[in-house]
């Protein structure tokens, strides 16, 4: 018997991306649910041109927002996407076949990024395996903000789908730099909340190691100029993450020292 699939998407000011995302799922979705963080652009207007259930909910974290959206889905079998993602034709075909013959608890797929108009085949960005199609009775969003991931229960089965999930990351380098600054702040706060100790040595070694890994070992140089920029900004984001965490830890220790006195 064919299973029914709820496609679940979270949004915030995604007027540039949401139509492409919705167009790619209309042939496989039995329900499309969008949970929006009070967009002030045309996201809601565009969504309402489709057969979409549109909800608005205050954003607290990526993990929290996605789990909230998951709780609203009508069907147990869920495809969870970001608004800047879209299914390739091969992946659409794979999901149609899977609906007819559901075998696993979760299905993963490779994600292929488009950066400033160029498909990125290396740089630590591909293949970027993502588990996005799953039985929500056996899974939930977890990970460490802002890098969320679906976590299946123990003893669950997982299979890989053919086809790529297209990810339209950044239209300009400036967008990437802005997001790197934002994500590094979120990640730094998570490090502090987890009581991880950071040294000045960590700040430099981890960022240098990140660049070397992505540019040389992950063949980022084969992606040309944009490969270099991706590896450089990713390393800089790592630098910012640990530098901000170090600063937050130092400030916290300073406050505790004052309280003791």
Secondary structure as GFF3:
##gff-version 3
##sequence-region A 1 261
A	DSSP	beta_strand	5	11	.	.	.	ID=ss1
A	DSSP	alpha_helix	18	25	.	.	.	ID=ss2
A	DSSP	beta_strand	31	36	.	.	.	ID=ss3
A	DSSP	alpha_helix	43	47	.	.	.	ID=ss4
A	DSSP	beta_strand	53	56	.	.	.	ID=ss5
A	DSSP	alpha_helix	62	72	.	.	.	ID=ss6
A	DSSP	beta_strand	77	82	.	.	.	ID=ss7
A	DSSP	beta_strand	85	87	.	.	.	ID=ss8
A	DSSP	alpha_helix	89	100	.	.	.	ID=ss9
A	DSSP	beta_strand	106	115	.	.	.	ID=ss10
A	DSSP	beta_strand	118	120	.	.	.	ID=ss11
A	DSSP	beta_strand	128	135	.	.	.	ID=ss12
A	DSSP	three_ten_helix	136	138	.	.	.	ID=ss13
A	DSSP	beta_strand	139	144	.	.	.	ID=ss14
A	DSSP	beta_strand	147	152	.	.	.	ID=ss15
A	DSSP	beta_strand	158	170	.	.	.	ID=ss16
A	DSSP	alpha_helix	173	193	.	.	.	ID=ss17
A	DSSP	alpha_helix	200	212	.	.	.	ID=ss18
A	DSSP	pi_helix	213	217	.	.	.	ID=ss19
A	DSSP	three_ten_helix	220	223	.	.	.	ID=ss20
A	DSSP	alpha_helix	224	260	.	.	.	ID=ss21
###
